[in-house]
Amino acid sequence: MLKLNKKNKDEHSMFSNIMYFLWLMFRLSPGLVIGDIMSGIFRTLPPRLVSVIGVKYIIDTVVEGKNLERIYYAVLIIAAVIIFGNLITILYREFYWNMERERLYFKLNSKLYEKAHLLDLESYDDPDFYNNFILTIESSSDNIQGLLGLVQNYVANLISLGAIASVILAVDPVCLVIILASILIFLPLSSKIAELQMGRRIDNTRYHRRSDYFQRIFYLQDYAKEVRMNGITPLLMDRYNDAADDVIDNQKRYWKKISLCYGIQQVGVQGMGFMLILPLYLGYCVLVKKTLSPGDFVATFNGAYSIALSINFLTVWARAVMSERAKMIEKYREFLKADYKIKDGRGKAECAEPKTISIKNMSFTYPGNDKPTLNNINLEIKPYEKIALVGYNGAGKTTLTNLLLRLYDATEGEILIGGENIKDVTVASHRDRFAAVFQDFQTFSCSIGENVALDKDFDSAAVMEALNSSGFTKELKYGTDTEILREFDENGVMLSGGEAQKVAIARAFYKKCPYVILDEPSANLDPIAEYKLNQTMLEAAKHKTVIFISHRLSTTVIADKIYVMENGEIIEAGSHEELMELGGTYAKMFTLQAEKYKS
Amino acid sequence: MRYVKLHENEKVPVFKNIAYALKLVWKADKKLFLSYMVSYLADNIFMRYIQGVLFLKVLLGVIDSGGDFNLFLRDLLLFFGVTVFIKVVTWWSSYIRQVSTKRVLKVLNNMVFEKAISLDVAEYEEPKFYDKYQRATLVMSAGYYDVLCSDFADVVSSVLSLIFLLGTVASIGPVYLLFLIPTLFVFVIELRKSKKVYKRDWEMAGNNRTKAYIQRTVFLKDFSKDMRTSNIFSVMMKRFDKAIKENVKILKSYGFKLFVYSMISTLFSEFIPLIGTYAYAAYQFVRKNTLSVSGFSVVISAFTSVRESITLITYCFDEMAQMALYFQNLHDFFDCETNIKDGEKTAGKFESLEFKNVTFRYPSAKKNVLENISFKITKGETIAIVGVNGAGKSTLVKLLLRFYDPTQGEILYNGVNIKEYTVDSLRNAFATVFQDYRNFAISIFENVICRECSDEDRERAKSALKKAGLWEKISSMPSGGETVLTREFDENGAGLSGGENQKLSTARLFAGEYEIAVLDEPSSALDPIAEYKMYESLIDATKDKTVIYISHRLSSAVLSDRIFVISDGRISESGTHKQLLGSDGEYSRMFKLQASGYVREEGENDA
């Protein structure tokens, strides 16, 4: 089980995380990283330099009145700089950046998906972990875009800050002192604002989660019938309004402070600093002391804003974004680094004739639970046997099949197939021996052939045969290439619950493997379809071992052996006849159901 | 924001929709619009005009004209006063705005909820309407109403500051305007360009959907088991690869066009104004020796402000045009007429229910789902409706509850067409447990009673939960019946299993007052024993009531007074269990098939 949620000491520093991801991107696509930094410089520096140095140069030339023709050269150079900067940036964006970003997304995400799709099932049961897991995957595209943008702006601002500060320094060091002082004095306010905004967002998320939930009830189709029939609407509306009022109060609480901080900061830096003290000093120098030229006046004045922008970005904004980004990357790193608990064995299981499956003293407790779900299970399944697992909801039937498939590993005890512990073979080769139809099976938005084969290569004839056996009769316009669901294809075929179940069952018919697991295979089927399924299943699975779970005991009669489970234990085992004779839980359940069919 | 799917030829009356949107927001809370206007006007005009241009013009004017330091100081203090005033206004209005925006959200949502609840279920099941409705809700859930207000205020204030700017430049030297006017063309070019970008994104939309879907299959729990026990992952990765490659191809095909647009836009917005201004200033000075330093600097600064304003206007206008589509959807939603009209009568105590030659076809379907259905139920009867998947059983219920009205024929409640009753009073006569039952993230008692609970309600909920066989579990929870369902926003919330959830929605029926109970596969998620117990309590609870069971488990049919077998939309057989079994029709075939497992045993025992 991966531990992402744990706050541990080996969490990386912000810098290390940023560099890690940057390096990762650089290895996958060096052009994109270098290109983004360069284009940031080309985009930011020329206009800022022109507004400071260019203007100063021209004004000074005019005021001093010498070498007038040189103005034309200056104009020409400015034109060239601007057009060159733009040309490079636009060329880069339209002919490289767009495409390369898509490719980088593919490379990064493939890596993530590879890891994610083999993750232990256990990881899904821990909500904290699961949330982080989703966050990691969903933030991957943001990480690319966000981090590249950040680095790009960071470098660009750093360079332009240096360039402009040195120009102003050359004009008059006092000006630089005034500019920096007025920015830095009010800088703590920016941190305060960032902190308040963060707090506001966190609180709002909490309230919004509630209001969004009630909003969803009205927005979604799923609830449409229910809310119309039982008069629950006023209650739900009240709940929504309560949550909405909480959001409003929260906004009031925070924005009172936030907008005050903004106000003070702006009056301080822009009002006092740049529009009062700086021009006062400049005016004094130009008019009274006559140490500065009007060109200096304009250049310094324009430069002040550019410096303010850069410093604000570099200190407050970039830091806030970086630390947020670094947190994401931290999760990403741990995710990639994390180890699987379900480990491969050395050997390779063969997918041949069925062998005996024996489960020995097996117990299992779901992580986070105190009570074991399975308790000291012992059973032996002989080759070609048809086994039924029956019992109450929550008795542990599905869990047993999960352990068989190594979706989880048993807490105690072991499972042997043909005398070999299933942990001694690779997970993939072990699972390959089984065809499993789960209770909550899924159909995928791809072709019906791929859906039955669950693989990109499939044998069309065999797929059709499997569909036939499962009783799937829907017309398929493009045969096995017919797309299912409309995620990708607007003309995709929609399946009803019963049809989808037949597709899922067809998977078991299609797969060439010795063992079949069926979890409530007929839950969505009507009586006739159910009957037919039972018949064909027996026929098709003659040479396989079959384990099936069912609530409808009429289907269990055909089993060679029935295991009745209660509270994680096997309480009865035997053939239908034996169990009926025993007169225990099975007999009781069966009689209850059968009673209604006595004619 | 940019990834909106706009159909290529879809014409949207942008201005009409914007006007509608503003009216809507204005009605919800005037403060939002007002505070946006005040703060943006103050901000834009201050930043781009007063601070960016006027300030320099005045101060440099003083310097140019020989330089009286006292005059300079006076102007400086005057500006400082204006700055403080404007910042105070901005500060105040941004506070108002941030509070008001959530208030507008609340009002709009309430409007939508009320409308939504009045709509027919049929609308929800109509993909085209539903799609549109989902897009309309983005106005609230994605905050588009706020974006639109902000954009509108930005456009108005930017246009205003643009006028000030151009006026100032004209007063310095009309010739400079020549270089600034091209900037206005940028507006047109940028709009063209963004149209191309939409088109590109629209072409990529399908691939992006694929990408999102694949991501979902990788991380959603629903897919996790199938993913791990098969090779379907390779199929997904193949699709992923294909989607990316197609996107790259599309991006490539647009590269040159967008490059040209961007370059032209740069030419007009930066190159011509900047170079023109510089060159003209130089020319004036070299040839005529008349350039004023203040004039030149102001024009250069003005040019930056003009460009910023134009960019902002273009961007906001563009965004508003996209928002307009969502507001049109919202407008359509509010205007949507329901087909299910209220009658005037109140449905009273139940006596009889009759279907008379009812035929029904779903709005966009080609085939009738129900064909000439006729039957009559009287008080106290227990009816089972059985049939294979897709035979039309659930549709029958939908007609009965007036989620849809029949295409032909009529349904009579106490001899009166159900259309003549108010929808509420008719539906109140029924208690329903749906196949796709839903529970809510509110307390368990509230889930049963469906309103804020009084002590009396709690007792009633408790006994209903007992009947449903769920009380034992619930009383073991720390907060008992007050426990909130799901952990979505309550850490101590309870997660129920499928079977428990089904029991909970059945408890709703036990607690309610009703004339007729409609049970659509009420035991599908229950194990045999629980199912048996559930039926026992249902029979007990509905002793004097009229009950309609819908099931493909025939065991429930045995209990009923009369059975209707529906196949292909028609009632193919009807009668008591015994009659039907004797008649050797579809029912008896189904029953025997299903019973074969059990009956064989019986036979052997007898022998």
Interface residues (C-beta under 8 A of the other chain):
Chain A: P47 V50 S51 G54 V55 I58 I59 V62 V63 L68 E69 I71 Y72 A74 V75 I78 A79 I82 I83 N86 L87 I90 L91 R93 E94 F95 N98 M99 E102 R103 Y105 F106 N109 S110 Y113 A116 H117 L118 L121 Y124 P127 Y130 F133 I134 I137 E138 R206 R209 R210 D212 Y213 Q215 I217 F218 Y219 Q221 D222 Y223 A224 K225 E226 V227 R228 M229 N230 G231 I232 T233 P234 L235 L236 M237 D238 R239 Y240 N241 A244 D245 V247 I248 Q251 K252 W255 K256 S259 L260 Y262 G263 Q266 V267 Q270 G271 M272 M275 L276 P279 L280 G283 Y284 V286 L287 V288 P294 G295 F297 V298 F301 N302 G391 Y392 N393 G394 N402 L405 L407 R431 F434 A436 F438 D440 F441 Q442 F444 S445 C446 E450 A453 L454 D455 K456 E487 F488 S496 G497 G498 R507 A523 N524 L525 D526 P527 I528 A529 E530 Y531 H551 R552 L553 S554 T555 T556 V557 I558 H576 M580 K588 M589 F590 L592 Q593 A594 K596 Y597 K598 S599
Chain B: Q51 F55 L56 L59 L60 V62 I63 D64 G67 D68 F69 F72 L73 L76 L77 F79 F80 T83 V84 K87 V88 T90 W91 W92 S94 Y95 Q98 V99 T101 K102 R103 L105 K106 N109 N110 V112 F113 A116 I117 V121 Y124 E125 Y130 Y133 Q134 T137 M140 S141 G206 R209 T210 Y213 I214 Q215 T217 V218 F219 K221 D222 F223 S224 K225 D226 M227 R228 T229 S230 N231 I232 F233 S234 V235 M236 M237 K238 R239 F240 D241 I244 N247 V248 L251 K252 Y254 G255 F256 L258 F259 S262 M263 T266 E270 F271 L274 I275 Y278 A279 A281 A282 F285 V286 L291 V293 S294 F296 S297 I300 S301 T304 G387 V388 N389 G390 L401 F403 R427 N428 F430 A431 T432 F434 D436 Y437 R438 F440 A441 I442 E446 C450 R451 E452 R487 E488 F489 S497 G498 G499 R508 G512 S524 A525 L526 D527 P528 I529 A530 E531 Y532 H552 R553 L554 S555 S556 V558 L559 K578 L581 R589 M590 F591 L593 Q594 A595 S596 G597 Y598 V599 R600 E601 E602
